[in-house]
């Protein structure tokens, strides 16, 4: 729902209730933007109808979780993908008031610290009603160390790694789940006496600024390209240090995007651009990168897919700025801009998953984060790797 439809139905929907919905638009879910594991998505507009099914028995499916262990949160830092976690509450802070920079509005916030069997802890920030209602419930029972399962959290880089709830986040206290029972058994038998460490402890400033996961799961390009079965069940994550060796100048470098939701727009009849997601026509749109580039290291080479944020870091300009350069200064200036970005070393955090193209199985390697090489941190990493190999120094 967007704009007028969102205003119309905001107060209509309540968690746990069942509704009849008509006059909506059903389509295949855009896997790039989805936050739940669904194949289809429904969009409501101002003419859609919503009616509560209050007089009928209905089956309400339980919330499904896909838990990520705390010590595996690194690859998700500052990414688009939301995560689900389960942990034992270690502490609950009082409610505090935070003033938003965007609109100067004051909102309530509360931090809770949770731990799991990886012996790591992480801070989860709760906002608005989650802070005042569920947060207060957790504060009242904090001495009992309740288990919480939380769905749809954003992973940030505050204090190395941190979690933040969104309006769509859902918290279940002491859930009736096998994972919760296992976690409770571990904590009661040994966890409460175990020394726990924050997942963000001991990180360098460069790690906290976004390169947190660049030194975990470091592999060569050959390790990825020689194993076509990687990511068959779900995407797997690796770190790379590689040089950008080629950016094809005649590829489709960008797409026209809605300035509100960043989804693809089409030219509208007459003038402007139509956004199916927002169900509106705008006079202007923006350009967002969808760039493929070839990278190389000592073991080989591979093609990586990059999206807007990562491509802007590589090229040093937005897609709108590059399009303007190409139209005003010509093809030579455009290709020189691309060439300037080649043979520069970068640290990449990538996801790997198989895909089919023309009935041929291929790998899709997608850049999730990128950072310049910090040679001090890189030297420390190499020394640690050499020490594991028992090389005499």
Buried (B, 14 or more C-beta within 10 A) or exposed (E): BBEEBEEBBEEEEEEEEEBEBEEBEEEEBEEEEBEEEEEEBEBBBEEBEBEEEEEEEEEEEEBEBEBBBBBBBBBBBBBEBBBBBBBBBBBBBEBEEEEEEEEEEEEBBBBBBBBBBBBBBBBBBBBBEBBBEBBBBBBEBBEEBBBBBBBBBBBBBEBBBBBBBBEEBBBBBEBEBEBBEEBBEBBEEEBEEEEBBBBBEEBBEBBBEBBBBBBBBBBBBBBBBEEEEBBEEEBBBBBBBBBBEBBEBEEEBBBBBBEEBBBBBEEBEEEBBBBBBBBBBBEEBBBBBBBBBBBBBEBBBBBBBBBBBBBBBBBEBBBEBBBEBBEEEEEEEBBEBBEEBBEEBBBBBBBBBBEEEEEEEEBBBBBBBBBEBBEEBBEEBEEEEEEEEEEEE
